[in-house]
Amino acid sequence: MICPLAFEAGHVRRRLGRTGRARASVVVSGPGPARARACVEALEPAPSLVILAGVAGGIEPGAEPEAGAMTPGVVIGPDELAIRSAHPIAEPSRSLASVATPVRTPAAKRTLHEKTGASIVDTEAYAFCEAAVARGIPWLVVRAVSDGPGDTLPDWVDRLVDESGKTNPLGVAGALVRGPARLGVLLRLGKYSGRAMGHVGRRVASIIAELPDPLPSPLRVEAEPAGVRS
C-alpha cells in the first residue's frame, strides 16, 4: 500500500492493526506524480494488489469531508485519458481527476468537475495507475476528501510537508508566524484531513480483510478522451 504523505501512512497503519499489517505493508512515496510512479516501479517483488491511499480534494457538489472514503474505478489523467480498474471493489461510476498541480480554488474545482465529471482530484493517482498497469499489478485508489468543492487551498499549504512526505517543521512554523488567519486554516485542514483518513483507514482495513483470491485481471487503458460524464 502506498501513501503519498507520512501522516496518511500513520493513520492507515493504526487502522490496519497487527493482523492487517501482516497482510499489507504500507510505504510512503512522497507527494506528486513522479514519486508515486517511482514507488510503484520499485516494489519488489511485485505485489498481488497495490493500493494508493490518502486524502483528496472534492470537486463535485457533495464531495465533502463527511462523504466517506471513495474507491474510484476510473482515474482521468492530465491528458484526459482514463485508466479503469478491473477490481470488483472499485466503483465504476466514480472517477478521480489526477492533475499536474493542485487545484486550489472553488472556481478551478468547478471547472475541472465540469470538464471531467470527476468527484475528487489529486496529483498522484494517474501516475500510480500507469505504473501499476505497466507492471500488470491490480490496483485500487482509496481516497477521502480533506477540502471540499467550496474550499480554497492556499499555496503555502504545499510547504507543510517535505519531498519525502513528512511534516516540514519550518513550513508549519512559517505559517504560524504569519497570523491567526493561517492558524485557522491549519486547524481546519488538520481536522478534516484527520477525519478523511479515518474514513480511508476503515475502508482499507475492510478491503484487506475481504480481498478475493485470486485477484482479478487484466487491467486496461482507455485510449480515448475521457470527456464529460453524466
N, C-alpha and C positions, 0 to 999 in steps of 0.2 A: 504494500500500500504506500502511495506517495502523497505527502502533504507539502505544499509549497512553503509553508511557514511553520516554525518550531512550535508556536502556541497551538496551532491546529493539531500537530502530531501529538502534543501532550494530552489534549482532550481525547483524541482517539485512543491512545494507549490506555488512559484511565478507564475509558468506557469498555474497551475490549476485555480488560482484566487478564488474569493469568491464563485462563483457558483460551481466550481469543488470541492472545499474543503467541501462544504455541502454534496456532494455525496460520497467523498472518504477521509478517514483520512490517514495521512502519518506518519509513525513511523520509527525511526532509530534503527536498530538491533545491530550495531557494526559490524566490519569486521569478516569474517571467517564463516565456515560452522556450527559450534556449536551454534553461536549466531543467525544465520539465522533460524536454526531449532527451537531453543528455542522461538524465536519471533513468529513464526507461531503457535507453540503449546500453546502460552499464549494468543492468540487472543480470546477474549470473548466479545460478542457472536461470533460464527463462521460467518465470512462474506460470502456474496454470490459470491465473487471473491476476490482473493488475487494476487497482482502484485508485483514482485521483480523488482525494477528499479534502474539503475545506470550505471557506466562505466564498460568496459571490455577490455581485450587485444585482438587485432586482430591477428589471426594465419593463415588465408587463404590469398593468394595473392589478393589484392584489398580491404581487410578489414582494411581500414584506417579511421582516424578521419572524413574524408569528406564523408564517406559512408552512414551516416544517422543512424537512430535507427533501430534495428532488434528485431523481436519477434519470436525467435526460437521455433519451435514446438517440438523439440527433445532436451533433456538435457542428456548428457552422463556423468556418474559418474566416480570416480577414479577406480572403479572395472570394468569399461567398460560396465555396464548395462545401459540401456536407459529408461527414462521416457518420455512419449509422452503426449502432451496437446491435449485434445479434443475440446478446444475452437476454434471457426472458425476464430478468428483474428490471431491465431498462424500460423507461416509459416512452413508447414510440411516438406519442403525441406531444411530448415535451421536448423543447430544444433549448440549447445554450449557444449564445454567440460568443466566440472567442476572438478577441481583438488584440492588436499590437500594443496599444497603450490604454491605460484605464479610462473608462467613461465616467466623467465626474459630475455632470450637471443634469437636472431633470430634463432639460430640452434635448441634450445629447442622448440620454437614455430613451426618451420617447421616439426620437428619430431612428435609433437602432432597432427598437422593437417594431416600428412600422416597416422598416426595410427588411427585417429577417423573420419576424413573427416569433422571435425567441422570448423566453420567460426571464432568463438570467444571463449575466455576462461575466466573463473572466478573461485572463490573458494566457492561461496555461493549457486549457483543455484540448485545443486543436493540435498543438504540437505533441502533447501527450498521446492523443489518439493516433496520429500519424505514425509515431514511433512504435506504438503497440501493434498497429496493423502491419507495419513493415516487418515486424518480428513474428507475426502470427500469434500474438498473445491476446486472448479475450480480455475486454476491458469494460470498466464501468466508471462513470463520474458520479460522485455523491457531493452535492453542494447544498448549502442553505444560505439565505440572504442575511447579510450584515448591514447593507444600506439599500433602502427601498427606492422605487422609481421617483419619488419626490424629494429624495435626499441629495445634497451636494457633498461630494467627496473632495476636500481641499488637496492641492498638490503636495503640501507639506506632509501629508499622511504617508507618502512613499518613503520618507526619511525615518519613519519609526522602526523600520526593520532594515537589516543589512543584506548583503548579497547572498549570505548563507541561509537567510530566513529567520535569523534570530533577532530579538528585540535590540534596537540600537539605542543605548542609553543617552548618547549625545543628541540624537534626534528627538527623543522624548523630552530631555531637559530643554532643548531649544524651543520646543513647542510650549512648554510650561512657562518659560520666562517671557513669552510674548503676550501674556494677558489672560484674563479669565475666560474670554470667548473660546480660545483654543482648549482650555481645560474642559469646558463644557462639551466640545466636540470629542475630545479624548474619552471622557467618561461615557458619553452616549455610544461611541463606536465600540468601546470595550464592553459595555453592557450587551449590545446587540450581537457583537461578534461571539461573545461567550454563549449567548442564547442560541445562536446559529450552530455553533459547534456542539452544543448539547443535542440538537436535532441530528446533526451529522453523525456524532458518536453512536447514538442509539440505532440509527439506520445501518451504519456499518457493522455494528455488533450483530444485528439481526441477519444481515447478508452473510457474514462469515459463518454464523451458526447454521444457516439453511442452504448453503451452497449445494447445487445439484452436482452429481458425479456420474458420468464425466461432464465437463463444461462444454457448452455448445460452441460450434464454429460452423462456417467460416465468418469472417468479418468482411465488409465490402466498403469501397469508397464510391460515393455518388459523384459522377464526373460533370453533372450539370449544375448551373447556378441554383442556389437554394431557393431564392425568391421569397415572396411574402406568403406566409402560411395562415390559413383561415382558422 
